[in-house]
Amino acid sequence: MTINFDTVQGFAYVEITPVKVTFTDDCDSTKLYISIRDNLYSMCQLTWHLCCEDGVYRMSGKSVIEGTDYTTWDGNPFYPFTFMANLLGLTIIE
């Protein structure tokens, strides 16, 4: 897995297997963007976006990593991406 950084959007992202987010989408979302706010103690908040190649967000949301999920993280930079991909049912391209 490669973590990229979009300096325009200000988010880190990974490539995902293309997916239609809604029935009316005219393109497949191919990127999972994530921004992390971590209290460095017990939880972090993830702001995420699914995005097409044109840079337009097709779906956005927030999620929290806490409890056992947070202690499992252990600073692995890939963990927030795999955590959100699993929650959203997405496949990250290795």
N, CA, C and O of each residue as an XYZ file, in Angstrom:
376
protein
N       0.844     -1.172      0.000
C       0.000      0.000      0.000
C       0.891      1.237      0.000
O       1.890      1.297      0.716
N       0.521      2.207     -0.799
C       1.249      3.465     -0.846
C       0.343      4.579     -0.338
O      -0.780      4.738     -0.815
N       0.828      5.345      0.625
C       0.091      6.502      1.113
C       0.615      7.721      0.359
O       1.812      8.006      0.368
N      -0.296      8.430     -0.288
C       0.039      9.630     -1.044
C      -0.464     10.846     -0.281
O      -1.310     10.720      0.605
N       0.052     12.026     -0.621
C      -0.444     13.252      0.002
C      -0.834     14.243     -1.078
O      -0.039     14.565     -1.961
N      -2.052     14.718     -1.000
C      -2.575     15.710     -1.938
C      -2.398     17.083     -1.309
O      -3.121     17.437     -0.377
N      -1.446     17.857     -1.808
C      -1.153     19.164     -1.216
C      -2.271     20.174     -1.451
O      -2.402     21.130     -0.687
N      -3.067     19.984     -2.478
C      -4.197     20.888     -2.746
C      -5.325     20.617     -1.755
O      -5.856     21.546     -1.146
N      -5.689     19.344     -1.593
C      -6.779     18.977     -0.688
C      -6.331     18.980      0.775
O      -7.147     19.189      1.672
N      -5.036     18.750      1.017
C      -4.515     18.702      2.375
C      -4.818     17.397      3.093
O      -4.850     17.357      4.323
N      -5.040     16.333      2.335
C      -5.352     15.021      2.899
C      -4.391     13.979      2.363
O      -3.900     14.089      1.239
N      -4.123     12.956      3.182
C      -3.419     11.770      2.703
C      -4.458     10.863      2.048
O      -5.630     10.889      2.424
N      -4.030     10.057      1.067
C      -4.981      9.156      0.423
C      -4.301      7.886     -0.055
O      -3.082      7.824     -0.214
N      -5.137      6.866     -0.280
C      -4.712      5.623     -0.903
C      -5.624      5.349     -2.085
O      -6.765      5.808     -2.132
N      -5.102      4.598     -3.029
C      -5.895      4.179     -4.185
C      -6.763      2.994     -3.778
O      -6.315      2.101     -3.058
N      -8.019      2.995     -4.251
C      -8.926      1.890     -3.956
C      -9.450      1.295     -5.259
O      -9.400      1.934     -6.310
N      -9.949      0.074     -5.176
C     -10.607     -0.528     -6.330
C     -11.789      0.365     -6.684
O     -12.581      0.693     -5.800
N     -11.940      0.770     -7.946
C     -13.019      1.688     -8.330
C     -14.396      1.204     -7.873
O     -14.730      0.024     -7.985
N     -15.180      2.147     -7.358
C     -16.506      1.825     -6.846
C     -17.458      3.001     -7.096
O     -17.078      4.161     -6.939
N     -18.691      2.687     -7.485
C     -19.733      3.720     -7.594
C     -20.284      3.950     -6.193
O     -20.676      3.004     -5.509
N     -20.312      5.200     -5.773
C     -20.785      5.525     -4.439
C     -22.309      5.623     -4.426
O     -22.957      5.178     -3.480
N     -22.876      6.208     -5.481
C     -24.330      6.296     -5.612
C     -24.721      5.848     -7.016
O     -23.885      5.797     -7.918
N     -25.974      5.531     -7.188
C     -26.455      5.089     -8.494
C     -26.328      6.166     -9.558
O     -26.252      5.851    -10.745
N     -26.304      7.434     -9.153
C     -26.259      8.533    -10.121
C     -24.846      9.019    -10.420
O     -24.676      9.941    -11.218
N     -23.834      8.426     -9.805
C     -22.450      8.839    -10.070
C     -22.101      8.640    -11.538
O     -22.448      7.630    -12.150
N     -21.406      9.628    -12.084
C     -20.947      9.517    -13.469
C     -19.493      9.051    -13.546
O     -18.924      8.966    -14.634
N     -18.898      8.752    -12.399
C     -17.535      8.209    -12.373
C     -17.391      7.297    -11.161
O     -18.199      7.344    -10.234
N     -16.362      6.474    -11.180
C     -16.061      5.598    -10.048
C     -15.118      6.315     -9.091
O     -14.176      6.983     -9.519
N     -15.375      6.174     -7.797
C     -14.435      6.686     -6.809
C     -13.218      5.767     -6.794
O     -13.349      4.544     -6.753
N     -12.037      6.373     -6.829
C     -10.794      5.600     -6.888
C      -9.819      5.960     -5.767
O      -8.734      5.385     -5.682
N     -10.198      6.904     -4.911
C      -9.300      7.336     -3.839
C     -10.063      7.451     -2.528
O     -11.205      7.911     -2.491
N      -9.402      7.020     -1.447
C      -9.908      7.198     -0.093
C      -8.995      8.204      0.599
O      -7.840      7.907      0.902
N      -9.528      9.394      0.842
C      -8.788     10.445      1.532
C      -9.090     10.373      3.020
O     -10.228     10.121      3.416
N      -8.070     10.596      3.847
C      -8.269     10.600      5.301
C      -7.432     11.710      5.933
O      -6.271     11.922      5.582
N      -8.062     12.409      6.877
C      -7.378     13.351      7.752
C      -7.564     12.843      9.184
O      -8.657     12.414      9.553
N      -6.507     12.890      9.983
C      -6.522     12.293     11.319
C      -6.346     13.370     12.389
O      -5.444     14.204     12.300
N      -7.219     13.344     13.405
C      -7.071     14.169     14.608
C      -6.930     13.201     15.771
O      -7.896     12.545     16.160
N      -5.741     13.114     16.319
C      -5.423     12.114     17.345
C      -5.126     12.813     18.663
O      -4.343     13.763     18.696
N      -5.748     12.350     19.763
C      -5.438     12.936     21.066
C      -4.199     12.299     21.696
O      -3.790     12.674     22.795
N      -3.599     11.321     20.981
C      -2.370     10.639     21.407
C      -2.521      9.920     22.743
O      -1.535      9.644     23.426
N      -3.756      9.622     23.103
C      -3.988      8.932     24.373
C      -4.984      7.782     24.238
O      -4.683      6.640     24.585
N      -6.187      8.105     23.725
C      -7.226      7.078     23.769
C      -8.128      7.022     22.538
O      -8.899      6.076     22.384
N      -8.043      8.015     21.665
C      -8.918      8.012     20.488
C      -8.427      8.979     19.430
O      -7.656      9.898     19.706
N      -8.895      8.747     18.208
C      -8.651      9.712     17.146
C      -9.892      9.781     16.265
O     -10.645      8.815     16.142
N     -10.083     10.940     15.661
C     -11.199     11.143     14.752
C     -10.661     11.147     13.325
O      -9.672     11.816     13.023
N     -11.321     10.399     12.459
C     -10.959     10.361     11.046
C     -12.017     11.099     10.245
O     -13.210     10.823     10.380
N     -11.587     12.029      9.419
C     -12.463     12.635      8.429
C     -12.080     11.994      7.109
O     -10.910     12.009      6.729
N     -13.067     11.424      6.397
C     -12.752     10.674      5.181
C     -13.603     11.155      4.011
O     -14.701     11.685      4.177
N     -13.044     10.945      2.823
C     -13.733     11.293      1.578
C     -13.448     10.212      0.542
O     -12.327      9.712      0.449
N     -14.453      9.858     -0.226
C     -14.259      9.029     -1.414
C     -14.277      9.978     -2.590
O     -15.156     10.833     -2.695
N     -13.308      9.829     -3.477
C     -13.090     10.814     -4.522
C     -12.822     10.141     -5.866
O     -12.170      9.099     -5.937
N     -13.340     10.758     -6.931
C     -13.054     10.310     -8.298
C     -11.751     10.945     -8.778
O     -11.164     11.783     -8.093
N     -11.315     10.537     -9.950
C     -10.088     11.095    -10.538
C     -10.193     12.606    -10.759
O      -9.176     13.300    -10.781
N     -11.417     13.118    -10.922
C     -11.596     14.555    -11.163
C     -11.417     15.391     -9.900
O     -11.467     16.619     -9.962
N     -11.207     14.738     -8.744
C     -10.971     15.450     -7.500
C     -12.233     15.827     -6.741
O     -12.154     16.451     -5.683
N     -13.388     15.460     -7.262
C     -14.649     15.791     -6.615
C     -14.995     14.726     -5.572
O     -14.979     13.530     -5.863
N     -15.307     15.176     -4.360
C     -15.720     14.244     -3.310
C     -17.098     13.696     -3.637
O     -18.017     14.470     -3.905
N     -17.262     12.381     -3.623
C     -18.542     11.733     -3.899
C     -19.264     11.344     -2.622
O     -20.491     11.252     -2.599
N     -18.500     11.114     -1.554
C     -19.090     10.794     -0.254
C     -18.070     11.170      0.807
O     -16.866     11.005      0.609
N     -18.555     11.675      1.933
C     -17.678     12.091      3.026
C     -18.293     11.681      4.353
O     -19.494     11.433      4.450
N     -17.445     11.614      5.375
C     -17.955     11.302      6.698
C     -16.869     11.387      7.748
O     -15.726     11.748      7.469
N     -17.254     11.046      8.955
C     -16.321     11.016     10.084
C     -16.475      9.682     10.795
O     -17.555      9.091     10.814
N     -15.391      9.223     11.372
C     -15.397      7.999     12.156
C     -14.407      8.170     13.291
O     -13.572      9.074     13.270
N     -14.504      7.299     14.280
C     -13.630      7.379     15.445
C     -12.946      6.034     15.644
O     -13.573      4.980     15.534
N     -11.659      6.088     15.937
C     -10.923      4.900     16.375
C     -10.703      5.073     17.872
O     -10.096      6.049     18.313
N     -11.212      4.101     18.658
C     -11.074      4.176     20.111
C     -11.072      2.771     20.696
O     -11.288      1.791     19.984
N     -10.828      2.683     21.982
C     -10.850      1.397     22.667
C      -9.777      0.455     22.130
O      -8.642      0.857     21.878
N     -10.163     -0.802     21.961
C      -9.228     -1.824     21.482
C      -8.702     -1.491     20.099
O      -7.538     -1.758     19.798
N      -9.553     -0.905     19.246
C      -9.091     -0.516     17.908
C      -7.957      0.498     18.008
O      -7.007      0.440     17.227
N      -8.045      1.428     18.958
C      -7.008      2.446     19.113
C      -5.705      1.831     19.622
O      -4.632      2.148     19.110
N      -5.791      0.962     20.618
C      -4.569      0.364     21.167
C      -3.932     -0.606     20.169
O      -2.720     -0.819     20.210
N      -4.721     -1.188     19.286
C      -4.194     -2.067     18.239
C      -3.394     -1.272     17.207
O      -2.469     -1.809     16.595
N      -3.735     -0.024     17.012
C      -3.115      0.837     16.004
C      -1.600      0.859     16.167
O      -0.877      0.561     15.216
N      -1.107      1.206     17.350
C       0.317      1.193     17.668
C       1.166      2.024     16.699
O       2.320      1.679     16.442
N       0.611      3.108     16.162
C       1.375      4.024     15.321
C       1.589      3.603     13.886
O       2.275      4.303     13.140
N       1.021      2.474     13.472
C       1.164      2.013     12.090
C       0.483      3.021     11.150
O      -0.721      3.243     11.278
N       1.218      3.639     10.208
C       0.626      4.668      9.348
C      -0.458      4.133      8.401
O      -1.266      4.911      7.894
N      -0.483      2.827      8.160
C      -1.478      2.243      7.260
C      -2.797      1.929      7.970
O      -3.838      1.798      7.326
N      -2.750      1.812      9.291
C      -3.906      1.355     10.054
C      -5.171      2.190      9.826
O      -6.227      1.600      9.598
N      -5.127      3.533      9.874
C      -6.364      4.299      9.657
C      -7.002      4.017      8.289
O      -8.227      4.030      8.161
N      -6.184      3.768      7.284
C      -6.718      3.490      5.948
C      -7.371      2.116      5.886
O      -8.452      1.967      5.317
N      -6.721      1.109      6.468
C      -7.320     -0.230      6.467
C      -8.554     -0.261      7.368
O      -9.519     -0.965      7.068
N      -8.534      0.488      8.462
C      -9.684      0.584      9.358
C     -10.896      1.135      8.608
O     -11.977      0.549      8.665
N     -10.722      2.265      7.900
C     -11.844      2.871      7.168
C     -12.256      2.024      5.978
O     -13.449      1.892      5.704
N     -11.307      1.452      5.270
C     -11.647      0.597      4.129
C     -12.507     -0.572      4.587
O     -13.473     -0.927      3.911
N     -12.172     -1.176      5.727
C     -12.972     -2.273      6.258
C     -14.366     -1.810      6.641
O     -15.344     -2.501      6.356
N     -14.476     -0.650      7.286
C     -15.797     -0.130      7.664
C     -16.672      0.167      6.449
O     -17.884     -0.047      6.476
N     -16.041      0.663      5.382
C     -16.790      1.071      4.187
C     -16.921     -0.043      3.151
O     -17.605      0.121      2.141
N     -16.267     -1.173      3.404
C     -16.336     -2.278      2.452
C     -15.538     -2.031      1.179
O     -15.925     -2.476      0.098
N     -14.416     -1.316      1.314
C     -13.577     -0.976      0.167
C     -12.343     -1.878      0.124
O     -11.952     -2.466      1.132
N     -11.744     -1.976     -1.054
C     -10.494     -2.720     -1.228
C      -9.394     -1.735     -1.612
O      -9.508     -1.018     -2.606
N      -8.334     -1.707     -0.817
C      -7.189     -0.837     -1.110
C      -6.298     -1.545     -2.117
O      -6.028     -2.740     -1.993
N      -5.843     -0.798     -3.116
C      -4.919     -1.344     -4.108
C      -3.528     -1.332     -3.509
O      -3.032     -0.293     -3.073
N      -2.907     -2.494     -3.492
C      -1.566     -2.631     -2.900
C      -0.509     -2.069     -3.831
O       0.678     -2.095     -3.505
